[in-house]
């Protein structure tokens, strides 16, 4: 392993931490950027799983007080039980469809062409929904309700298509249901915890025979970078999203997707 390999791992970790919780598709960015720089990590998907765990650990740390409160008080009726129920209902579609379609999606859809098109389509959807969304009527996660939570979960399941963006799909679905921007972002971030932990555990099980000591330096650097950058990114989103909205991310997706289609066409 040389310095260039470690530098590439650092860049991939930073990219994961920056994009995982923005509605711009972390998977899409990792596929596109990895293709551009010719990134070769440890065998299998171990590196990708590791940096995702770094990013999700950042969310767990940010919401540690809320999570501890939910765990301690969800056993009795109240807002905490509604909160947990909503998260579990939203998690359900991705869990079922992910386990059923994971292999097919991985084999068929994980390529730069699909990612580029999904970035553009998702960008257009974000812009249109920001303009046409109903006035917010839901101002906290427990108010979302079981049916709305389940619908957000189906939106999340759509994000199994690379380039769609898990956070983007959940957030814009929530906006359509009348959820306030900041609450939609919070719900998306908390929902990411069981979703990404389950996906990571499933993926690690699938590649268990390839787990070893190869590339530990790359894994460590990528993990730490993803954790630190995700900490900053999530806090920034929560502080500004009520003012700027999601439209700038939509335009970014369209520009990036268009650029990548042009690049792919000439290479």
C-alpha positions as a printed Julia matrix, in Angstrom:
267×3 Matrix{Float64}:
   0.0     0.0     0.0
   1.44    3.37   -0.98
   0.7     7.0    -0.15
  -1.55    7.38   -3.2
  -3.79    4.53   -1.97
  -4.13    6.17    1.45
  -4.85    9.55   -0.11
  -7.55    8.01   -2.31
  -9.09    6.32    0.75
  -9.09    9.68    2.57
 -10.84   11.32   -0.37
 -13.46    8.58   -0.53
 -14.1     8.86    3.22
 -14.49   12.63    3.0
 -16.87   12.19    0.08
 -18.97    9.65    1.99
 -19.22   11.89    5.05
 -20.13   14.9     2.91
 -22.76   13.23    0.74
 -24.41   10.52    2.85
 -26.86   12.87    4.55
 -27.35   15.37    1.74
 -29.99   14.65   -0.94
 -27.32   14.18   -3.62
 -26.6    10.41   -3.39
 -23.5     9.2    -1.59
 -23.52    5.91   -3.48
 -23.71    7.75   -6.77
 -20.81   10.02   -5.84
 -18.67    7.11   -4.66
 -19.3     5.15   -7.86
 -18.6     8.14  -10.09
 -15.58    9.42   -8.17
 -14.19    5.92   -7.72
 -14.44    5.38  -11.48
 -12.74    8.71  -12.2
  -9.72    8.05   -9.95
  -9.59    4.29  -10.5
  -9.99    3.62   -6.77
  -9.15    0.09   -5.66
  -9.96   -0.58   -2.02
  -9.77   -3.78    0.03
 -11.45   -6.92   -1.37
 -15.22   -6.98   -1.72
 -17.28   -4.14   -0.29
 -15.45   -3.94    3.03
 -14.15   -0.41    2.48
 -17.51    0.97    1.35
 -19.24   -0.64    4.33
 -16.62    0.75    6.72
 -16.97    4.35    5.61
 -20.76    4.08    5.74
 -20.45    2.9     9.34
 -18.23    5.92   10.04
 -20.91    8.24    8.69
 -23.75    6.6    10.59
 -21.73    6.64   13.81
 -21.62   10.43   13.45
 -25.43   10.58   13.43
 -25.62    8.28   16.44
 -23.24   10.59   18.29
 -25.16   13.76   17.37
 -28.49   12.27   18.44
 -27.14   10.26   21.38
 -29.31   12.04   23.97
 -32.45   11.61   21.87
 -31.67    7.94   21.21
 -31.05    7.21   24.89
 -34.34    8.92   25.73
 -36.2     6.87   23.13
 -34.73    3.6    24.39
 -35.56    4.38   28.02
 -39.08    5.71   27.48
 -40.46    3.88   24.44
 -41.85    1.11   26.64
 -44.71    3.24   27.88
 -47.34    5.27   25.95
 -46.21    8.71   24.84
 -44.3    10.68   22.23
 -41.26    8.42   22.43
 -43.3     5.33   21.54
 -44.87    7.16   18.58
 -41.39    8.26   17.48
 -40.0     4.72   17.55
 -43.1     3.3    15.88
 -42.76    5.77   13.01
 -39.09    4.89   12.53
 -39.81    1.15   12.51
 -42.66    1.53   10.02
 -40.48    3.65    7.73
 -37.68    1.09    8.0
 -39.92   -1.84    7.04
 -40.19   -1.37    3.22
 -36.43   -1.02    2.73
 -35.79   -4.05    4.92
 -38.18   -6.29    2.97
 -37.4    -5.01   -0.53
 -33.69   -4.7     0.18
 -33.4    -8.33    1.23
 -35.43   -9.4    -1.81
 -33.87   -7.27   -4.53
 -30.34   -6.57   -3.24
 -28.55   -8.99   -5.58
 -30.48   -7.92   -8.68
 -29.95   -4.22   -8.03
 -26.25   -4.68   -7.33
 -25.66   -6.69  -10.51
 -27.82   -4.65  -12.88
 -27.94   -1.04  -11.72
 -24.56   -0.26  -10.15
 -22.94    1.57  -13.06
 -22.16    5.24  -13.87
 -24.86    5.53  -16.57
 -27.67    4.63  -14.16
 -26.21    6.9   -11.49
 -25.97    9.87  -13.85
 -29.57    9.52  -15.02
 -30.84    9.04  -11.46
 -29.01   12.17  -10.34
 -30.75   14.25  -13.02
 -34.21   12.77  -12.47
 -33.91   13.15   -8.7
 -32.72   16.73   -9.09
 -35.74   17.65  -11.2
 -38.02   15.95   -8.66
 -36.51   17.89   -5.75
 -36.94   21.25   -7.53
 -40.54   20.52   -8.54
 -41.54   19.21   -5.11
 -39.96   22.19   -3.32
 -42.09   24.48   -5.5
 -45.33   22.51   -5.27
 -45.15   21.07   -1.74
 -48.06   21.79    0.61
 -47.66   24.16    3.52
 -46.08   22.3     6.45
 -48.57   20.92    8.96
 -46.26   18.45   10.75
 -43.67   20.02   13.02
 -42.3    17.06   14.99
 -41.5    13.41   14.22
 -44.22   11.92   16.5
 -46.82   13.91   14.51
 -45.93   12.17   11.25
 -48.28    9.25   11.88
 -48.08    5.56   10.91
 -49.35    5.85    7.31
 -47.11    8.8     6.48
 -44.12    7.05    8.06
 -44.79    3.98    5.93
 -45.0     6.13    2.78
 -41.66    7.72    3.65
 -40.35    4.18    3.99
 -41.43    3.35    0.45
 -39.66    6.5    -0.68
 -36.53    5.25    1.04
 -36.87    1.88   -0.71
 -36.78    3.71   -4.04
 -33.29    4.87   -3.11
 -31.96    1.34   -3.67
 -31.49    2.59   -7.24
 -27.97    4.05   -7.14
 -27.91    7.78   -7.66
 -31.39    8.3    -6.2
 -30.19    9.25   -2.68
 -31.64    7.69    0.45
 -31.84   11.01    2.28
 -33.21   12.74   -0.82
 -35.97   10.18   -1.33
 -37.07   10.22    2.3
 -36.93   14.0     2.62
 -38.9    14.84   -0.52
 -41.52   12.19    0.32
 -41.89   13.78    3.75
 -42.18   17.25    2.2
 -45.03   16.02   -0.01
 -46.8    14.8     3.14
 -46.62   18.25    4.74
 -43.63   17.67    7.01
 -41.55   20.7     7.95
 -38.1    20.79    6.27
 -36.07   20.46    9.47
 -38.29   17.68   10.8
 -38.04   15.89    7.44
 -34.25   16.09    7.67
 -34.24   14.85   11.28
 -36.54   11.95   10.43
 -34.31   11.03    7.49
 -31.18   11.11    9.66
 -32.68    8.99   12.45
 -34.18    6.57    9.92
 -30.71    6.15    8.47
 -29.5     4.52   11.69
 -31.45    1.21   11.53
 -31.43    1.25    7.72
 -27.69    1.66    7.28
 -26.77   -0.57   10.22
 -28.95   -3.35    8.82
 -27.6    -2.86    5.3
 -24.02   -2.85    6.58
 -24.56   -6.01    8.65
 -26.16   -7.76    5.67
 -23.36   -6.68    3.33
 -20.67   -7.74    5.8
 -22.31  -11.15    6.09
 -22.32  -11.49    2.3
 -18.58  -10.73    2.05
 -17.54  -12.42    5.31
 -15.09  -14.71    3.5
 -13.23  -11.68    2.12
 -12.74   -9.9     5.44
  -9.09   -9.81    6.46
  -6.24   -7.53    7.35
  -5.63   -6.31    3.79
  -6.15   -2.58    3.45
  -6.58   -1.85    7.17
  -4.85    1.5     6.7
  -7.29    2.51    3.97
 -10.24    1.35    6.05
  -9.1     3.27    9.15
  -8.44    6.5     7.25
 -11.71    6.29    5.32
 -13.72    5.48    8.48
 -12.33    8.4    10.5
 -12.7    10.83    7.58
 -16.33    9.81    7.01
 -17.12   10.17   10.73
 -15.59   13.63   11.12
 -17.0    15.08    7.9
 -20.48   13.62    8.56
 -20.48   15.28   12.0
 -19.94   18.66   10.39
 -22.32   18.04    7.5
 -25.31   16.9     9.55
 -24.99   19.82   11.96
 -24.7    22.24    9.05
 -27.81   20.83    7.36
 -29.88   21.11   10.52
 -28.78   24.72   11.03
 -29.46   26.04    7.51
 -32.01   23.82    5.78
 -34.99   25.79    7.04
 -33.63   28.88    5.27
 -32.12   27.59    2.04
 -34.42   24.63    1.32
 -33.44   21.72   -0.92
 -33.61   23.41   -4.35
 -29.83   24.11   -4.52
 -29.18   20.4    -4.12
 -31.58   19.68   -6.96
 -29.67   21.97   -9.32
 -26.38   20.46   -8.18
 -27.67   16.97   -9.03
 -28.76   18.07  -12.49
 -25.43   19.74  -13.24
 -23.38   16.8   -11.97
 -25.51   14.2   -13.74
 -25.36   16.11  -17.02
 -21.58   16.51  -16.75
 -21.15   12.8   -16.06
 -23.32   11.79  -19.03
 -21.21   14.0   -21.27
 -18.01   12.56  -19.81
 -19.21    8.98  -20.22
 -20.25    9.65  -23.82
 -16.73   10.64  -24.86
 -14.83    7.97  -22.91
